[in-house]
Amino acid sequence: MINVGGRTLKNVVGYDLTMLFVGSEGTLGVVTKAELKLNPMPPARKTIMAVYDDVAKAGENVFRVLENGVIPNKIELLDNWVINRIEEMMPMGLPKDADAVLLFETDGIPEAVEKETEKIVEIAKKYGATDVRVAKDQAEADKYWLARRAGFAAVFGKAPTVFAEDVTVPRGRIPDLIRKCKELAKKYAVEIVVLGHAGDGNLHPAILTDIKNKDHYDRAVKAMDEIIEGAVELGGVISGEHGIGLEKQKFFRKIENPKVIDLMKGIKALVDPNNIMNPGKIW
């Protein structure tokens, strides 16, 4: 239930108003109270690191695994630049000569985890992985996931200004988006690195630049605009988790049906008639 101006709104017509508020980027209200549901930890889990000599090949492996009926708990991607920056920050034993690595995690009952792990290893080797490592224990697994969590710190620490986006494409088009990033890096002479939640098709292309260097910054802006437009052309969306905010307003207006935007504005006018919640965002 949602409380608005002292009135309680219940879910109507099967639509979850809570999800509406959570997805509104703070333009409808503030969450002041929430119920937390705890689920038991799975009895078993395994972490697999697959190594590739081509980042686009790593992207292809994501949907190859999924099309074989294996649905890991996590699939994360790190490209060569990110791998090497992580190793500079805190050596983890990641393969510095790899063009990319994929990190998989399976969880569930022990028998299922073993079978899924074997299948992931088999598929990765079949579709171009140069090496596949199954973490021998939880300590090794934790090391791999710590490296993934350090990815953004590695990126943001290496440039005065960083554009980090969250475009999302159908998982079968991940290789195409990665190739697009490589082409644009050459076209605009900028550094574009890629990491992200590959299992969702949600990638984080990041461009390293400096807002004080106008020429370089302008080229970086053009490159990122083309990445976002390219994701849409590939059947994707302009945001997988970060939202529209201010930066993506121009793209949102281009890709979204005007009637849908009018509907969203109408809902906001009803719930926030004084426009005090994140004014200026999204539209």
Beta strands, then each sheet from edge to edge (+ up, - down):
strand 1: 2-4
strand 2: 7-9
strand 3: 44-52
strand 4: 74-79
strand 5: 100-108
strand 6: 131-134
strand 7: 161-164
strand 8: 191-197
strand 9: 202-209
sheet 1: 1+ 2-
sheet 2: 6+ 3- 5+ 4- 8+ 9- 7+
end
